[in-house]
Amino acid sequence: MKLLLLATFMFFIKAGFAQVNTATAPDNTMATVIVHKDPRVELLMQKQADINMAVKRATGYTTKGYRLLIIHTNKRDEAISAKTKVYTYFPELKAYLLYQAPYFKLKAGNFKTREEAEKYRRNMNSMFPKGVYIISDVIEIRPEKDPFDE
């Protein structure tokens, strides 16, 4: 009886390890997997990639550069009037009004080099008597020509 139980037990143990690893199979046959996918998936992936590139082109790119800190005050009206003055006298510059409690900061421009910012700082010092300072910041740049449009 013990011998019969032992034989049955050994049979189940051997059956548990009965899977064959295809990499070490004696006949070296490799199993293959066939993937059936809908061709519309590729179209959706391409469409999403195009949308991502269009958004990136529209918003531009960012890099390290310089901006002018024009005003740093806790008076909102003063900050807004300074922003209006910047847009009036320097329409080519983009102005950024930030609120960091309790202060309003007005920054202007997207300059790649400090020398570009220095030219505008000299012109603005006469308009803003508290002083205009050049600060390092993350700036927005728009590519001149998009390399992906070919």
C-alpha positions as CSV (number, residue, x, y, z in Angstrom):
1,M,0.0,0.0,0.0
2,K,2.8,2.4,0.8
3,L,4.5,1.5,-2.4
4,L,1.3,2.4,-4.4
5,L,1.0,5.7,-2.6
6,L,4.6,6.5,-3.2
7,A,4.3,5.7,-6.9
8,T,1.1,7.9,-7.2
9,F,2.8,10.7,-5.4
10,M,5.9,10.5,-7.6
11,F,3.6,10.5,-10.7
12,F,1.9,13.8,-9.6
13,I,5.3,15.4,-8.8
14,K,6.6,14.5,-12.3
15,A,3.4,15.8,-13.9
16,G,3.9,19.1,-12.1
17,F,7.2,19.6,-13.8
18,A,6.0,18.5,-17.2
19,Q,6.2,21.8,-18.9
20,V,9.0,22.0,-21.5
21,N,11.1,25.2,-21.8
22,T,11.2,26.0,-25.5
23,A,14.6,27.5,-25.3
24,T,16.1,24.2,-24.0
25,A,13.8,21.9,-25.9
26,P,15.7,19.0,-27.5
27,D,14.4,19.8,-31.0
28,N,15.1,23.6,-30.6
29,T,11.6,24.6,-31.8
30,M,10.7,28.1,-30.7
31,A,7.1,29.0,-30.1
32,T,5.8,31.9,-32.1
33,V,3.1,34.4,-31.1
34,I,0.9,35.9,-33.8
35,V,-0.6,39.3,-32.9
36,H,-3.7,40.3,-34.7
37,K,-4.2,44.0,-34.3
38,D,-6.7,46.4,-35.8
39,P,-5.1,48.7,-38.4
40,R,-7.0,51.6,-36.9
41,V,-4.7,51.5,-33.9
42,E,-1.8,52.6,-36.0
43,L,-3.9,55.5,-37.4
44,L,-4.9,56.5,-33.9
45,M,-1.3,56.5,-32.7
46,Q,-0.2,58.6,-35.7
47,K,-3.1,61.0,-35.2
48,Q,-2.2,61.5,-31.5
49,A,1.5,62.1,-32.4
50,D,0.4,64.8,-34.9
51,I,-1.8,66.4,-32.3
52,N,1.1,66.5,-29.8
53,M,3.4,68.1,-32.4
54,A,0.8,70.7,-33.3
55,V,0.3,71.6,-29.6
56,K,4.1,71.9,-29.1
57,R,4.4,74.1,-32.2
58,A,1.6,76.4,-31.0
59,T,2.9,76.8,-27.5
60,G,6.6,77.0,-28.4
61,Y,9.5,75.7,-26.5
62,T,11.1,76.7,-23.2
63,T,14.7,77.2,-22.3
64,K,16.9,79.1,-19.8
65,G,17.2,82.8,-20.5
66,Y,16.7,86.2,-19.1
67,R,13.7,88.5,-18.3
68,L,13.4,92.0,-16.9
69,L,11.9,92.4,-13.5
70,I,10.1,95.7,-13.8
71,I,8.1,96.0,-10.7
72,H,7.8,94.1,-7.4
73,T,4.9,95.6,-5.3
74,N,2.0,94.7,-3.1
75,K,-0.3,97.2,-4.9
76,R,-2.2,95.5,-7.7
77,D,-3.2,98.8,-9.5
78,E,0.4,99.8,-9.7
79,A,1.4,96.5,-11.2
80,I,-1.4,96.7,-13.8
81,S,-0.5,100.3,-14.8
82,A,3.2,99.2,-15.2
83,K,2.1,96.3,-17.5
84,T,0.0,98.8,-19.6
85,K,3.1,101.1,-19.8
86,V,5.2,98.2,-21.0
87,Y,2.7,97.2,-23.7
88,T,2.4,100.8,-24.8
89,Y,6.1,101.6,-25.1
90,F,7.4,98.2,-25.9
91,P,4.7,96.2,-27.9
92,E,7.3,93.6,-29.0
93,L,7.9,92.4,-25.5
94,K,5.6,90.0,-23.7
95,A,4.7,91.0,-20.1
96,Y,4.1,88.5,-17.3
97,L,2.2,89.6,-14.2
98,L,2.7,87.1,-11.4
99,Y,1.1,87.1,-8.0
100,Q,3.2,85.6,-5.2
101,A,1.4,86.5,-2.0
102,P,1.5,89.3,-1.0
103,Y,3.5,90.7,-3.9
104,F,2.8,91.3,-7.6
105,K,5.8,90.8,-9.9
106,L,5.9,92.2,-13.4
107,K,8.4,90.5,-15.7
108,A,8.9,91.3,-19.4
109,G,10.7,89.8,-22.4
110,N,12.1,86.5,-23.5
111,F,15.9,87.2,-23.9
112,K,18.3,84.4,-24.8
113,T,21.4,86.5,-23.8
114,R,22.0,89.0,-21.1
115,E,23.2,91.6,-23.6
116,E,19.8,91.6,-25.3
117,A,18.1,92.2,-22.0
118,E,20.6,95.0,-21.1
119,K,19.6,97.0,-24.1
120,Y,15.9,97.1,-23.0
121,R,16.9,97.6,-19.3
122,R,18.7,100.9,-20.2
123,N,15.6,102.2,-22.0
124,M,13.2,101.2,-19.3
125,N,15.1,102.6,-16.3
126,S,13.9,106.1,-17.2
127,M,10.2,105.0,-17.2
128,F,10.4,103.0,-14.0
129,P,12.2,105.0,-11.3
130,K,12.4,102.1,-8.8
131,G,14.7,100.3,-11.2
132,V,14.6,97.4,-13.7
133,Y,16.6,94.3,-13.0
134,I,17.8,91.5,-15.2
135,I,16.9,88.1,-13.8
136,S,17.4,84.5,-14.9
137,D,14.2,82.7,-15.8
138,V,12.7,80.0,-18.0
139,I,11.8,81.8,-21.3
140,E,9.5,80.9,-24.2
141,I,11.0,80.6,-27.6
142,R,9.4,79.9,-30.9
143,P,11.3,78.1,-33.6
144,E,12.1,80.0,-36.7
145,K,11.5,77.0,-38.9
146,D,10.0,73.7,-37.8
147,P,12.2,70.8,-38.8
148,F,9.2,68.4,-38.9
149,D,7.4,70.3,-41.6
150,E,9.4,68.8,-44.5
